[in-house]
């Protein structure tokens, strides 16, 4: 693959930055794949261009028409799917990893297109509830409506899903009638740049609907206004910095944060050796360790197992880990590719050192020889003691690593899950309805999503780590405290809820019930 210059798309033009040239390197070979320059852009003008060009053009369309627009874009992007899949290898994605990212993004975009085209009205507003009487005789009333905000959606994305991440934010924003500026993570910016280039070249979106900023976004937040929204995916630390930015605070800018979290999976005490539900639990551990080499915000970091079964489960997990094949993403036999870059490997090594203070390696070898590149060995640890007080509830290794944690009761399992401080997802594997009910209700306040898997769900469940557009993606506390996806709820960051008062007849004339 030739070295490609990455440029920003701002104020309707492709522009190179003004700073020194920087190189993006292949995660496996270390060879250069792209170059770019940061800085030198008028960010304020670029955001204003989106607000004054893209916003009005999108708002002139109805919700249904915007849905048709999004659906057309999803169809058009299928033409560049093979190119996106190929580029994904440069940041360490295996063929399966690339499909999760690219196909997941295209599916999510198409979902929001279908949702708008089939379920939303030929109107510029949405109703939110019924007409509410406000007077004794019924001559005065009120009702809530939802209308597009007159700002721009600034999306700041993570490196692990450079296709799905932008598209799962872009679809709802377009459907709501709000333009977007896409800021990709530098490490995997090549794929996002190719994606945005295809969107621009398709000519489907109105002028001003999408912008792209490559490289540093040092002053990006300085130019936000009160009608804007920031959608961030990444570390909890950066999320806190965004929320506390002076401009964000002064303008009361809406911020949605989806952060990495210490997700858990719980095996019920009824899941004896050889049972299908136990086999499903082990398959999910394997899947979450190998997918994206464990570089997923939804990956299983803590595997909670009955204390009486911890020895036998440890042996089974050892077999799972020893089967994983580490290698180049281009090799069809590879299960686990490299991490995104050497910095990610160093961070994972540092986290491993912390965890080894209270846990033992039960599978894999931290010092095993690995191929050249940004590789980290698949590892399973076993907590010695500590339960909810253990460091594994606060230290995350963003790579192919899981820690077994024994529990003695449903209450203790729930307490350990909660000790993670807030998760995107926890899965619970059991055929015991009482156990499922007790654990699920206990951990729900600490999770954005809980997946229960009993025998009836074995053949059809979507998987622990799969975020689907129909359901909420986000979580409390450490997970960021935000919400993405979830059907029509994904439009809420881009809509203003307004209470309109008047006589009931006028309210129904202005906002007829058909525009629900």
C-alpha positions in Angstrom: 0.0 0.0 0.0 1.4 3.4 -1.0 1.8 6.2 1.5 -1.2 8.4 1.3 -1.5 12.0 2.4 -4.4 12.6 4.7 -6.2 16.0 4.4 -9.0 17.6 6.3 -12.3 18.6 4.6 -13.2 22.0 6.1 -15.4 24.7 4.8 -16.1 22.6 1.7 -12.5 22.1 0.7 -9.8 19.5 1.1 -6.9 21.1 3.0 -3.5 20.0 4.2 -2.3 21.1 7.7 0.5 23.5 8.3 2.6 21.7 10.8 5.5 19.2 10.4 4.7 16.0 8.5 3.7 13.0 10.7 3.7 9.4 9.7 1.1 6.6 10.4 2.6 3.2 10.4 1.3 -0.3 9.8 0.6 -2.1 13.2 2.3 -5.3 11.9 5.2 -4.3 9.7 5.9 -0.8 11.1 6.1 0.5 7.5 4.5 3.9 6.7 1.0 3.9 5.3 -0.1 7.5 5.5 1.2 11.0 6.4 -0.5 14.2 7.5 0.1 17.6 8.9 -1.8 19.1 11.9 -2.8 22.7 12.6 -3.1 25.8 10.4 -6.9 25.5 10.0 -9.6 28.1 10.8 -11.7 25.8 13.0 -14.1 28.6 13.9 -14.9 29.2 10.3 -15.2 25.4 9.6 -17.8 25.0 12.4 -19.7 28.1 11.2 -19.7 26.7 7.7 -21.5 23.5 8.9 -23.9 25.5 11.0 -24.8 28.0 8.3 -24.7 25.8 5.2 -25.3 22.2 6.3 -27.8 22.9 9.1 -30.3 24.9 7.1 -30.1 22.5 4.1 -30.8 19.5 6.3 -33.6 21.3 8.2 -35.4 22.1 5.0 -36.0 18.4 4.7 -38.6 16.5 6.7 -37.6 13.7 9.1 -38.7 11.1 6.5 -36.8 12.8 3.7 -33.7 12.8 5.8 -34.2 9.1 6.5 -34.3 8.5 2.8 -31.1 10.5 2.4 -29.3 8.4 5.1 -30.6 5.2 3.5 -29.2 6.3 0.1 -25.8 7.1 1.7 -25.6 3.6 3.3 -26.3 2.0 0.0 -23.7 4.1 -1.8 -21.0 3.3 0.7 -21.3 -0.4 0.0 -19.2 0.3 -3.1 -16.2 1.2 -1.0 -16.6 -1.7 1.4 -13.7 -3.7 -0.1 -11.3 -0.8 0.2 -12.3 -0.1 3.8 -11.8 -3.7 4.7 -8.3 -3.7 3.2 -7.3 -0.5 5.0 -8.4 -1.9 8.3 -5.5 -4.3 8.2 -3.1 -1.4 8.6 -4.2 -0.8 12.2 -4.1 -4.5 13.1 -7.6 -5.7 12.2 -8.0 -9.3 11.1 -10.6 -10.1 8.4 -13.2 -10.7 11.1 -12.2 -7.6 13.0 -12.6 -5.5 9.8 -16.0 -6.9 9.1 -17.1 -6.0 12.7 -16.1 -2.4 12.1 -17.0 -1.8 8.5 -20.2 -4.0 8.2 -21.3 -2.9 11.6 -21.0 0.7 10.6 -22.8 0.2 7.3 -25.6 -1.8 9.0 -26.1 0.9 11.7 -26.2 3.7 9.1 -28.8 1.7 7.1 -30.8 1.1 10.2 -31.2 4.8 10.9 -32.0 5.4 7.2 -34.8 2.8 7.4 -36.1 4.1 10.7 -36.4 7.6 9.3 -37.9 6.6 6.0 -40.5 4.2 7.4 -41.3 5.3 11.0 -40.8 9.1 11.0 -43.2 11.7 9.6 -43.2 14.1 6.7 -42.7 16.9 9.1 -39.9 19.1 10.6 -40.8 18.3 14.2 -41.6 15.2 16.3 -44.3 15.0 19.0 -43.2 14.0 22.5 -46.4 13.1 24.4 -50.0 14.0 24.2 -51.8 17.3 24.6 -51.9 18.1 28.3 -54.9 20.1 29.7 -53.7 23.2 31.7 -57.0 24.8 32.6 -60.2 23.8 34.4 -62.5 24.3 31.4 -60.0 22.8 28.9 -59.5 25.9 26.9 -55.7 26.1 27.5 -53.3 23.2 27.0 -49.7 22.3 26.2 -47.7 19.7 24.4 -44.0 18.9 23.9 -42.3 18.9 20.5 -38.8 17.9 19.4 -37.1 20.1 16.8 -33.5 20.1 15.3 -31.0 22.2 17.1 -29.2 24.9 15.1 -25.7 23.7 15.8 -23.1 21.2 14.6 -22.3 17.7 16.0 -18.6 17.4 16.8 -17.7 13.8 17.0 -14.4 12.8 18.5 -13.8 9.1 17.8 -11.6 6.3 19.1 -9.1 4.3 17.1 -10.6 0.8 17.6 -13.7 1.4 15.4 -12.7 4.0 12.8 -15.7 3.1 10.5 -18.5 2.1 12.9 -17.7 4.9 15.3 -18.2 7.8 12.9 -21.2 6.2 11.2 -23.1 5.3 14.4 -22.9 9.0 15.3 -23.4 10.4 11.8 -26.7 8.5 11.1 -28.7 9.9 14.0 -27.3 13.4 13.6 -28.3 13.5 9.9 -31.7 12.1 10.7 -32.2 14.8 13.3 -31.2 17.5 10.8 -27.8 18.4 12.3 -24.4 18.5 10.3 -21.3 16.8 11.7 -17.6 17.5 12.0 -15.7 14.2 12.3 -12.5 14.1 14.3 -10.9 10.6 13.9 -8.3 9.2 16.3 -5.0 9.7 14.6 -3.8 6.1 14.9 -6.5 4.8 12.6 -7.3 8.0 10.7 -6.6 6.4 7.3 -9.8 4.4 7.2 -12.0 7.3 8.5 -10.5 9.6 5.9 -11.3 7.2 3.1 -14.8 6.8 4.5 -15.4 10.6 4.6 -13.9 11.0 1.1 -16.4 8.5 -0.2 -19.3 10.3 1.5 -18.3 13.6 0.0 -17.7 12.2 -3.5 -21.1 10.5 -3.4 -22.8 13.9 -3.6 -25.7 12.6 -1.6 -25.5 14.9 1.4 -26.3 18.7 1.1 -23.3 20.9 1.1 -22.1 21.5 4.6 -23.5 18.3 6.1 -20.1 16.8 6.9 -16.6 18.0 7.7 -13.4 16.2 8.6 -10.5 17.3 10.9 -7.3 15.3 10.6 -4.6 15.5 13.3 -4.7 17.7 16.4 -7.9 19.3 17.5 -6.2 21.5 20.1 -8.6 24.4 19.7 -11.6 22.6 18.5 -13.6 23.0 21.7 -12.8 26.7 21.9 -15.2 27.5 19.0 -18.3 25.6 20.3 -21.7 27.3 20.7 -24.7 26.6 22.8 -26.6 24.7 20.0 -23.7 22.4 19.3 -23.1 18.9 20.7 -20.0 16.9 21.4 -20.0 13.1 21.0 -16.8 11.6 22.4 -15.6 8.0 22.5 -12.4 7.2 24.3 -10.9 7.4 27.8 -12.7 8.5 30.9 -9.9 11.0 31.6 -10.3 12.8 28.2 -14.1 12.7 28.7 -13.8 14.5 31.9 -11.5 17.1 30.3 -14.1 17.7 27.6 -16.9 18.2 30.0 -14.9 20.7 32.1 -13.6 22.7 29.2 -14.4 26.4 29.9 -16.3 26.9 26.6 -18.3 23.7 27.1 -19.3 24.9 30.6 -20.0 28.5 29.6 -22.2 27.6 26.6 -23.8 24.6 28.3 -22.8 22.5 25.3 -24.3 19.0 25.2 -21.7 16.4 25.7 -22.1 12.6 25.3 -19.2 10.4 26.6 -18.8 6.7 25.9 -15.7 5.6 27.7 -13.8 2.4 28.1 -15.1 0.3 31.0 -14.3 -2.8 33.0 -17.0 -5.0 31.7 -17.8 -8.3 33.4 -19.3 -11.6 32.5 -20.9 -13.8 35.2 -21.3 -17.6 35.1 -24.2 -18.9 37.3 -23.6 -21.6 39.9 -25.9 -24.0 38.0 -23.6 -24.0 35.0 -21.9 -27.3 35.6 -19.0 -28.7 33.4 -20.2 -29.8 30.0 -23.5 -27.8 30.0 -24.3 -25.7 27.0 -24.6 -22.5 29.0 -21.1 -22.9 30.4 -19.7 -23.6 26.9 -21.4 -20.4 25.7 -19.7 -18.5 28.5 -16.3 -19.8 27.4 -17.0 -19.0 23.8 -17.7 -15.4 24.7 -14.4 -15.1 26.6 -12.6 -16.4 23.6 -14.5 -14.0 21.3 -13.9 -11.0 23.5 -10.2 -11.7 23.8 -9.6 -12.3 20.1 -11.9 -9.6 18.6 -9.9 -6.5 17.9 -7.1 -8.1 20.0 -9.2 -7.2 23.0 -9.2 -3.5 22.0 -12.9 -3.0 22.5 -14.7 -0.8 25.0 -17.2 -3.6 25.5 -14.6 -6.5 26.0 -14.9 -8.8 29.0 -12.2 -7.8 31.4 -13.6 -9.6 34.5 -15.0 -13.1 34.4 -16.9 -13.9 37.6 -17.2 -17.6 38.4 -18.5 -19.7 41.4 -15.7 -20.2 43.9 -16.4 -23.9 44.0 -15.8 -24.1 40.2 -12.9 -21.8 39.8 -10.2 -24.6 39.4 -12.1 -26.4 36.7 -13.1 -23.2 34.9 -9.5 -22.1 35.0 -8.4 -25.3 33.3 -11.1 -24.7 30.6 -10.0 -21.1 30.1 -6.4 -22.3 29.7 -7.5 -24.4 26.8 -9.4 -21.5 25.2 -6.4 -19.2 25.4 -3.9 -21.8 24.3 -5.9 -22.3 21.1 -5.7 -18.6 20.1 -3.3 -18.0 17.2 -1.4 -14.7 17.2 -0.2 -13.4 13.9 -0.5 -11.0 11.0 -4.0 -9.8 10.2 -3.5 -10.8 6.6 -3.1 -14.5 7.6 -6.5 -16.2 7.5 -5.3 -18.5 10.4 -4.8 -15.6 12.8 -7.2 -15.2 15.7 -5.4 -12.3 17.5 -3.7 -9.5 15.5 -1.4 -6.8 16.8 -2.4 -3.9 19.0 -2.8 -0.6 17.2 0.8 0.6 17.8 3.8 0.2 20.2 2.4 2.8 22.6 -0.7 0.6 23.1 1.6 -2.3 23.9 3.5 -0.3 26.5 0.3 0.7 28.1 -0.9 -2.9 28.2 2.4 -4.0 29.7 2.1 -1.4 32.4 -1.4 -2.4 33.3 -0.4 -6.1 33.4 2.4 -5.3 35.9 -0.2 -3.7 38.2 -2.6 -6.6 38.0 0.2 -9.2 38.7 0.5 -7.7 42.2 -2.8 -9.5 43.1 -3.4 -12.1 40.3 -1.5 -15.0 38.8 -1.2 -16.0 35.2 -3.2 -19.1 34.5 -3.0 -19.1 30.7 -0.6 -17.7 28.2 3.0 -16.4 28.7 3.7 -12.7 29.2 7.3 -13.3 28.0 6.4 -15.5 25.0 8.2 -14.7 21.8 5.9 -12.8 19.4 6.1 -11.8 15.8 7.6 -8.4 14.9 5.0 -5.6 15.3 2.8 -4.2 18.0 1.8 -7.6 19.5 0.7 -8.5 23.0 0.1 -12.1 24.1 -3.4 -13.4 25.0 -3.4 -13.9 28.8 -5.8 -15.1 31.5 -5.2 -14.2 35.1 -6.7 -15.5 38.3 -7.4 -13.2 41.2 -5.8 -14.4 44.5 -8.3 -12.6 46.8 -9.9 -9.3 47.2 -13.2 -9.5 45.4 -14.8 -6.1 45.2 -11.7 -4.5 46.7 -9.4 -5.9 44.1 -7.3 -3.6 41.8 -8.7 -5.4 38.7 -11.9 -3.4 39.3 -10.0 -0.2 38.5 -7.1 -1.1 36.2 -7.8 -2.0 32.6 -5.5 -3.7 30.2 -6.7 -2.7 26.8 -5.8 -5.9 25.0 -6.4 -9.7 25.0 -6.5 -10.2 28.7 -9.2 -11.5 31.1 -9.1 -12.1 34.9 -11.1 -14.8 36.6 -12.7 -13.7 39.8 -14.4 -16.2 42.2 -17.6 -15.3 44.0 -19.6 -17.1 46.8 -23.1 -15.7 46.3 -25.3 -13.7 44.0 -24.9 -10.7 46.3 -21.1 -10.9 46.1 -21.1 -11.3 42.3 -23.3 -8.1 42.0 -20.9 -6.2 44.4 -17.9 -7.2 42.3 -19.6 -6.0 39.1 -20.5 -2.7 40.8 -17.0 -2.2 41.9 -16.0 -1.5 38.3 -17.6 1.9 38.8 -19.9 1.7 35.8 -19.8 -0.6 32.7 -21.1 -0.6 29.2 -22.2 -4.2 29.4 -22.3 -7.2 31.8 -23.4 -10.6 30.6 -24.9 -13.3 32.9 -24.9 -17.0 31.8 -27.3 -19.2 33.7 -30.5 -21.4 33.4 -31.5 -20.4 37.0 -34.3 -17.9 36.6 -34.0 -16.8 40.2 -30.3 -16.2 39.9 -30.7 -14.3 36.7 -33.4 -12.1 38.2 -31.4 -11.3 41.4 -28.1 -10.5 39.6 -29.7 -8.6 36.7 -31.7 -6.2 38.9 -28.7 -5.7 41.3 -26.3 -4.8 38.6 -28.6 -2.8 36.3 -27.8 0.5 38.0 -24.2 0.0 37.1 -24.6 -1.0 33.5 -25.8 0.5 30.2 -26.7 -3.0 29.0 -27.1 -6.4 30.7 -27.2 -9.5 28.4 -28.8 -12.6 30.0 -28.1 -16.0 28.3 -30.1 -19.0 29.3 -30.5 -22.2 27.3 -33.3 -20.6 25.2 -31.0 -17.8 24.0 -27.9 -19.9 23.2 -28.6 -20.2 19.4 -29.5 -16.6 18.8 -27.9 -14.1 21.2 -25.9 -11.3 19.6 -22.8 -11.7 21.8 -21.6 -9.9 24.8 -19.6 -7.2 23.1 -22.0 -6.3 20.2 -23.6 -2.9 20.4 -26.8 -3.0 18.3 -28.5 0.2 17.0 -31.9 -0.8 18.5 -30.6 -0.8 22.1 -28.7 1.7 24.2 -24.9 1.9 24.0 -23.4 3.7 27.0 -23.2 3.3 30.7 -22.9 5.1 34.0 -19.9 6.2 35.9 -16.6 5.0 34.5 -18.4 4.1 31.2 -18.9 7.8 30.6 -22.5 8.5 31.8 -23.7 8.8 28.2 -26.1 7.2 25.8 -25.8 6.4 22.1 -27.9 4.4 19.8 -31.1 3.0 21.3 -33.4 3.5 18.3 -34.9 7.0 18.2 -33.3 8.0 21.5 -30.0 8.4 19.6 -31.5 11.6 18.0 -32.1 13.3 21.4 -28.6 15.0 21.7 -29.4 16.8 18.4 -33.0 17.8 19.2 -34.5 20.5 21.5 -37.5 19.6 23.6 -39.9 22.5 23.7 -43.2 22.9 25.5 -45.8 24.8 23.4 -48.9 26.2 25.1 -52.2 27.4 23.6 -55.7 26.3 23.1 -56.1 22.6 22.3 -57.5 23.1 18.8 -54.7 25.3 17.8 -52.1 22.9 19.2 -53.6 20.0 17.2 -53.6 22.2 14.0 -50.0 23.2 14.5 -48.8 19.8 15.6 -51.2 17.1 14.4 -51.2 13.7 16.1 -49.9 12.0 12.9 -46.5 13.6 13.5 -45.7 11.2 16.3 
